[in-house]
Amino acid sequence: MTTRYKRPFAGRPIGRREARRLRREVYGEMIQRDRKKYLFWVIGLVLGTKLFLWNRSAVEIMLTIYAVMRKIDDAVDCDAPLPAGCASAVEYVERYMHFVTKRPAPNDDNERLLAYALNLAEKAGIDLSFEVWSILDSLRFDAVRIEAGGIMVLPRKQLLRYQYGRDGRGTIIACLKLARELEKGVRYLHLKHLCLGVRISYDLRDLLRDIEVGFCNISAEDMRSFSITLPTDRSPQSLERWRKSAQVQSWVVKEAHDALKALDKHREMLVQKPLNTLYWRTAKVLYIMYERPARKRLWRVLKTSRAETLASRFA
């Protein structure tokens, strides 16, 4: 096995400098693929964590885990090819789930990067194994749906279990552990409204892309309530017509308003115990990385929906 520079791969541990190089490669791939979508997010991620997290090791761990998860997520969502030797995205994600629990020798640079982050966390007295495994379980859920062949429409309870219970909980608790906020009694449940609002904003942003690759984040209950039917043709023109249909637009507007209400509720809870004990740096990171981008995405969705509704009336 060789590295990307054709050097023999020995599976040796990496240091801070090499970890930074590997992270930059991931960020560069993201921006090259979709500059508009990722440029300011990457800038906010890097500068936000460096400016506001009190501990340098916490910054290094957070940025590294994000880069690793992004690399895996891109392969699951068909935005990047699977590595050689992996027959499916499910197998690829399960390999990392095994790596997190058993900690064998790394097989490639991304596993070395993950090992670096987990080891750095353990040196700081923080165990992130379950949080990383939870995020991977959410990615495995997406991979299973994509590889099912047809688009699966699932009940709301199952979607919530993986999108919010696994991905959201894993991400938020990891942040709280790195910021040392768990010691104050802050838990995931205190930030569930933030998690819900952010997750809905992602679902609305990626609605067409998700349908295109083969999975649907509209619950079976909402499909019935809004009389939504999935498109049989996944060509760009057909998907765009489906997105602009009255049924889908009604659902999108309802979801966007629900997400904004959840973010407003989060704002209210920030002045109550125990969230009012958050370090100001932690609150800033949560705002810059999650709340502010989510609000911008949601208002953009509502603005676009209003414009398309008016256009259809006068067409």
C-alpha positions, 0 to 999 in steps of 0.5 A: 500500500502507498500514500497519495504521493506513492510513498510506502504506507507504514501506518505510522502515527502522524503529528500536528504538521501532517494532520494540518496538511491532511485537513487542508486537503479535505477543505480544498476538495470541498471548496473545489467541488462547491465553492459557493456552498463550502468556502465561507463554512470552512473559513467560519469553521477554522477561524471560529474554533481557533478564535473562541475555543480556549484550548489549542488541543480542543481546536485540533481535535475538533477540526481533525474529526470534522475533516475525517467525517467529511471525507467519509460523508463525501464517499457515502453521498457519492460526491467522492469515489470509494477507496480501493478495496471497499465494495460498498459505502456501508462496508466503508463506514462499518470499517471506521465503526470497527476502527473506533471501537477496536482501534486496529492499526490504521490502513490509510491516511484518513484512519491515521487522522482519526487515530491522531484525533482520538489519541489527542483527546485521550491525552486530554482526558476526553473519550470521544469514541462513542460520539464518533461512533454515533456520527458514523452510525448516522452515516451508515444509515444514509449509506444503507438507504442509498444502496437499497436500490429504490428511495426509502420513505421512513417514519418520522421516529426512525429519521429522528433516531438517526439524524438527531439522536445519532448525528446531532447528539454525537456532534453536540456532545463532542463539542460540549466535552471538548469545551469542558461544558459537561462539568457544568451540567450542560447536556444534549437535551439543553441544545436539542432545539439548536440541533433540530433547527440546524438539521432541518436547514441541512435537509432543506438545502440538500433536498434535491441532492439527497433524492438524486443519490437515492434517499429521502428525508421527508417522513412518511407522515409528511408525505401523506399530510402534504400528498407528496409523491416521489419523482420517478425520473431523477433527471435535473429537470424532473427534480426541479419541477418536483421541487417547485410543485405546490405540495413540496413547496408547502412542506418546505415552508412548514419545515423552514418555519419549524426550524426557525421556531426551534432556533428561537427557542434555543435563543430563549434557553441560552439565558436560562440555567444551565445554558447561561453558564456556558463559557462565552467562547463556547456560545460563540462557537455554537453560534458561528458554526451552527446557528448563524449559518442555519438561519441564513439557509432557512431565510434563503429557502423562504425567500426563494419559495415566496419568489417562486410562488409569486412567479407561478401565480403570474405565469 
